[in-house]
Amino acid sequence: MKKSLLFALLVWTGSSIYAQVTDTIVAWTFPTGIDTVDIYPDICTPDNVNRYIAAEDTAGNPISEMTFTEGAATFAATSDGWDNGVAVKLWSIKFKAPGYNYFKVSSKQSSDIELAGPKDWLVQARLSGGDWVNIDGGTVVCGNDWTTGVISEILLPEQFNNPGSTSIYVRWIMASNENILGGDVTPIGISKIDDVVVTGEQISGTGSLILESDFNFYPNPVRNRLIQLQGTTGLSGLNIYSLDGSLVSSVTINGDQIVELTNIAAGIYYIEPVNSAGEKGISRKLIVL
């Protein structure tokens, strides 16, 4: 009995000591409805500042022009052209996550009811150069709402853990040609996707030590080049990157709550927090008008 209690105590103690930090690797919530803005992630690790979401076929060809309409909370990515799309047409994302394990994927899908879009989807993933695999819990059945076609933190298989510099691809591919009303999907049938989020656990001794919940800013978009910071404890600076990953500016914080973004032209950027030890945090999209 004593041995059992000791073992249980050791297990509990070990789990508390080695508790992992979970970060958002990449996320699309489509807050503005502007296609040139929302195609890029709202939150991401530094490796993913120029990633985008696509509606395409298995050859990588866009199936139609992506637009943005009312979503689960703000806006959603929307596309038509899904006819005859079973095992061929899909929503897709790509990301890198060196130093992370145990990736979880969440999303919400819906279809228009007047222009009825695809009902059945399958979530798959692959490593760059590898084969697609089906993800447990990744069967999606859509309706004309944002509660039916939902997946919540489905776990990618262990083969995706610690991918190093290898890219990971995730896709939502059509599993049938049936629309949400029971007929065939036509060229004008509409599919919508929203709140696409990938999280991962930092491998011990790697990754950022600045939690994404510890840093935020507003307003966004910003018009007068002044932003109000939230969560500046331990923060020493901000790095501002363009969409191609180039460093545009480095700003020293020194405990300031309001920061002026001088010499920053209108456009889309990412802000990366940095602490006094030089450790970097999760980047957030910044829109400068």
C-alpha positions in Angstrom: 0.0 0.0 0.0 2.8 2.4 0.9 4.6 1.6 -2.3 1.5 2.4 -4.3 1.1 5.7 -2.5 4.7 6.6 -3.1 4.5 5.7 -6.8 1.3 7.8 -7.1 3.1 10.7 -5.4 6.1 10.5 -7.7 3.8 10.4 -10.8 1.9 13.4 -9.6 5.0 15.3 -8.7 6.7 14.5 -12.0 3.7 15.7 -13.9 3.6 19.0 -12.1 7.4 19.6 -12.5 7.4 18.7 -16.2 4.1 20.3 -17.2 4.3 21.4 -20.8 3.7 24.8 -22.2 1.1 24.9 -24.9 1.4 27.6 -27.6 -0.8 28.6 -30.6 1.4 27.6 -33.5 -0.9 29.2 -36.1 -4.5 30.5 -36.0 -7.0 32.1 -38.4 -10.1 33.7 -36.9 -10.7 36.2 -39.8 -11.4 39.3 -37.7 -11.6 42.0 -40.5 -13.2 40.4 -43.5 -10.6 41.9 -45.7 -9.2 39.3 -48.0 -5.7 40.7 -48.3 -5.5 40.8 -44.5 -7.4 37.7 -43.2 -5.8 35.2 -45.5 -2.8 35.4 -43.1 -2.9 34.1 -39.5 -3.8 36.3 -36.6 -1.5 34.5 -34.1 1.5 32.5 -35.0 5.0 31.4 -34.1 7.8 33.3 -35.9 8.2 30.6 -38.5 4.7 31.1 -39.8 4.3 34.9 -40.4 3.7 34.5 -44.1 1.5 31.4 -44.1 -2.0 31.5 -45.6 -5.2 29.5 -45.9 -6.3 28.2 -49.3 -9.3 26.7 -51.0 -7.8 24.5 -53.7 -7.6 21.1 -55.4 -5.1 18.4 -54.9 -2.9 19.8 -57.6 -2.7 23.1 -55.7 -4.9 25.1 -58.1 -7.4 27.6 -56.5 -10.9 26.3 -57.0 -12.4 29.9 -56.9 -11.8 33.3 -55.6 -11.9 33.3 -51.8 -14.2 35.8 -50.1 -15.2 36.6 -46.5 -18.7 36.5 -45.1 -20.3 36.4 -41.6 -18.7 33.7 -39.5 -19.0 32.1 -36.1 -18.0 35.3 -34.4 -16.7 37.8 -36.9 -16.0 36.6 -40.5 -15.3 33.3 -42.2 -13.4 32.3 -45.3 -15.8 31.4 -48.1 -15.5 29.8 -51.5 -17.7 28.2 -54.2 -16.7 25.8 -57.0 -16.9 22.6 -55.0 -18.8 20.5 -57.6 -17.3 17.0 -58.3 -14.8 17.6 -55.5 -14.8 14.4 -53.6 -11.2 13.5 -52.7 -10.1 16.4 -54.9 -11.1 19.8 -53.5 -10.1 21.0 -50.0 -9.3 23.7 -47.6 -5.6 23.7 -46.6 -3.0 25.2 -44.3 0.8 24.7 -43.9 3.0 25.5 -40.9 6.4 24.8 -39.3 6.8 24.0 -35.6 10.4 23.1 -34.6 10.6 22.4 -30.9 7.0 21.3 -30.5 5.1 18.1 -29.9 1.5 16.9 -29.7 -0.2 19.2 -32.2 -4.0 19.7 -31.9 -6.2 21.0 -34.6 -9.6 22.9 -34.2 -11.9 24.3 -36.8 -15.5 25.2 -37.6 -17.1 24.6 -41.0 -20.5 25.5 -42.4 -22.4 25.6 -45.7 -24.8 28.1 -47.2 -28.4 26.8 -47.3 -29.6 28.6 -50.4 -26.4 27.9 -52.3 -25.9 24.5 -50.6 -22.3 23.5 -50.2 -20.5 20.2 -49.3 -21.7 18.3 -46.3 -19.0 15.7 -45.7 -15.3 16.4 -45.0 -12.3 14.5 -43.7 -9.3 16.1 -41.9 -5.9 14.8 -43.0 -2.3 15.7 -42.4 1.2 15.0 -43.8 4.8 15.9 -43.4 6.5 17.6 -46.3 7.3 14.8 -48.8 5.2 12.3 -46.9 1.8 10.6 -47.4 -1.5 12.0 -46.2 -3.0 10.3 -43.1 -6.5 10.5 -41.7 -6.7 12.1 -38.3 -8.7 10.4 -35.6 -11.8 12.5 -34.9 -11.4 14.3 -38.2 -14.7 13.3 -39.8 -16.8 16.5 -40.3 -20.5 16.7 -41.2 -21.6 20.2 -42.0 -24.9 22.0 -41.6 -26.1 25.6 -42.1 -24.7 26.6 -38.7 -21.4 26.9 -36.7 -22.0 24.1 -34.2 -22.5 21.1 -36.5 -19.2 20.9 -38.5 -16.9 21.5 -35.6 -13.6 19.7 -34.6 -12.0 20.6 -31.3 -8.4 19.9 -30.5 -8.0 16.6 -32.5 -4.5 15.3 -32.0 -2.1 14.7 -34.8 -0.4 11.3 -34.7 3.0 10.9 -32.9 4.9 10.9 -36.3 4.3 14.6 -36.4 6.0 15.3 -33.1 9.2 17.4 -33.2 9.2 17.9 -36.9 12.3 20.1 -36.9 12.4 22.3 -40.1 10.0 20.0 -41.9 6.6 21.6 -42.8 3.3 20.1 -41.7 0.3 20.3 -44.0 -3.3 19.9 -42.8 -6.3 19.7 -45.1 -10.1 19.5 -44.9 -10.9 17.4 -48.0 -14.3 16.7 -49.4 -15.5 13.2 -48.5 -18.6 13.1 -50.7 -20.3 15.1 -53.4 -23.5 15.5 -51.3 -24.6 18.9 -50.2 -26.2 19.7 -46.9 -29.7 19.4 -48.4 -29.0 15.9 -49.7 -28.5 16.8 -53.4 -25.3 17.1 -55.4 -22.9 20.0 -54.8 -23.2 22.4 -57.8 -20.6 24.9 -59.0 -22.3 27.7 -57.0 -22.5 25.7 -53.7 -20.7 27.5 -50.9 -18.4 26.2 -48.2 -17.3 28.3 -45.2 -14.5 27.7 -42.6 -13.6 29.7 -39.5 -11.6 29.6 -36.2 -8.8 27.4 -37.6 -6.3 26.8 -34.8 -3.3 24.6 -34.4 -1.6 24.3 -30.9 1.5 22.4 -29.8 3.4 21.7 -26.6 6.9 23.0 -26.3 9.6 20.4 -26.0 11.4 20.9 -22.7 14.2 23.4 -23.0 13.1 24.8 -26.3 10.6 27.3 -27.7 9.3 30.6 -26.3 9.0 31.2 -22.6 6.6 34.1 -23.2 3.1 32.7 -23.1 0.7 34.1 -25.7 -1.8 35.0 -23.0 0.9 37.2 -21.4 1.0 39.7 -24.3 -1.5 41.6 -26.4 -2.1 45.0 -27.7 -4.9 47.3 -29.1 -6.3 48.9 -31.2 -5.9 46.7 -34.2 -6.1 48.0 -36.9 -4.1 51.0 -35.7 -4.5 54.4 -37.3 -2.3 56.8 -35.4 0.8 54.6 -34.9 0.1 54.4 -31.1 -0.7 51.0 -29.5 -1.6 50.2 -25.9 0.2 47.1 -24.6 -1.2 44.5 -22.3 1.0 42.1 -20.3 4.3 44.0 -20.3 5.7 42.3 -17.2 9.2 41.1 -18.0 8.9 42.5 -21.5 11.9 44.5 -22.9 11.0 45.0 -26.5 9.0 44.3 -29.6 10.2 43.0 -33.0 8.0 44.0 -36.0 8.2 41.8 -39.1 6.8 42.2 -42.6 4.8 39.4 -44.2 8.0 38.0 -45.9 9.6 37.6 -42.5 11.9 40.6 -42.7 12.6 42.6 -39.6 11.1 46.1 -40.1 11.7 47.6 -36.6 12.8 46.8 -33.1 11.1 48.8 -30.3 12.4 49.1 -26.7 9.7 48.9 -24.1 11.2 49.7 -20.7 7.9 49.1 -19.0 5.9 51.4 -21.3 2.2 50.7 -21.7 1.8 52.9 -24.8 4.2 52.5 -27.7 4.6 54.6 -30.8 5.3 52.7 -34.0 7.5 55.3 -35.8 8.4 54.9 -39.5 6.0 52.1 -40.0 4.1 52.4 -43.3 0.5 51.2 -43.8 0.4 47.5 -44.3 0.2 44.1 -42.5 2.9 43.2 -40.0 3.6 40.8 -37.1 4.6 41.9 -33.6 6.9 39.6 -31.6 7.4 40.2 -27.9 10.9 39.8 -26.5 11.9 39.6 -22.8 15.0 40.8 -21.0 16.7 37.3 -21.5 16.2 37.6 -25.3 13.5 35.0 -25.4 10.8 35.5 -28.0 7.1 35.0 -27.8 4.1 34.2 -30.1 3.7 36.8 -32.9 0.4 38.6 -33.4 -0.8 40.2 -36.6 -0.8 44.0 -36.7 -2.7 46.0 -39.3 -1.5 49.6 -39.8 -3.9 51.9 -41.7 
